[in-house]
Amino acid sequence: MTNRHSFPAAPAPGAKPGESGDRDVLPDSPCVAVCSTLFDEICRGCGRTADEVANWVSFSPERKREVWKRILAQGYPRRRG
């Protein structure tokens, strides 16, 4: 059994939603072990809110996909905070 889900990749600049396809398979969690919410409620490593981190395991695949879409558009996950 695998713990990976297929999520749509972030769209290319200028692409319309849905044009990117499922060409990339992302890990279930965007965590990159650079955990810090020192300055605000957003993790500097993965881009999730503290609430999203705490509740990630209970999120549906659709909710995870929504979070992935947002954090990828914002340039996360980042290996260096």
Residue pairs with C-beta under 8 A, 6 or more apart in sequence:
3 27
3 28
4 25
4 26
4 27
4 28
5 25
5 26
5 28
5 61
5 64
5 65
6 22
6 25
6 26
7 22
7 24
7 25
7 26
7 64
7 65
7 68
7 69
8 18
8 20
8 21
8 22
8 65
8 69
9 20
9 21
9 22
9 23
9 24
9 26
9 72
10 20
10 69
10 72
10 73
11 17
11 19
11 20
12 19
12 20
26 68
28 64
29 46
29 56
30 46
30 47
30 48
30 67
30 68
30 71
30 76
30 77
31 45
31 46
31 53
31 77
32 45
32 46
32 77
32 78
32 79
33 45
34 43
34 44
34 45
34 46
34 77
34 78
34 79
34 80
34 81
35 43
35 44
35 45
35 46
35 53
36 43
36 44
36 45
36 81
37 43
37 44
37 50
38 44
41 49
41 50
41 51
42 48
42 49
43 49
43 50
43 53
44 78
44 81
45 76
45 77
45 78
45 79
45 81
46 53
46 71
46 76
46 77
46 78
47 70
47 71
47 74
47 75
47 76
47 77
47 78
48 56
48 67
48 71
48 76
52 59
52 67
56 64
59 67
71 77
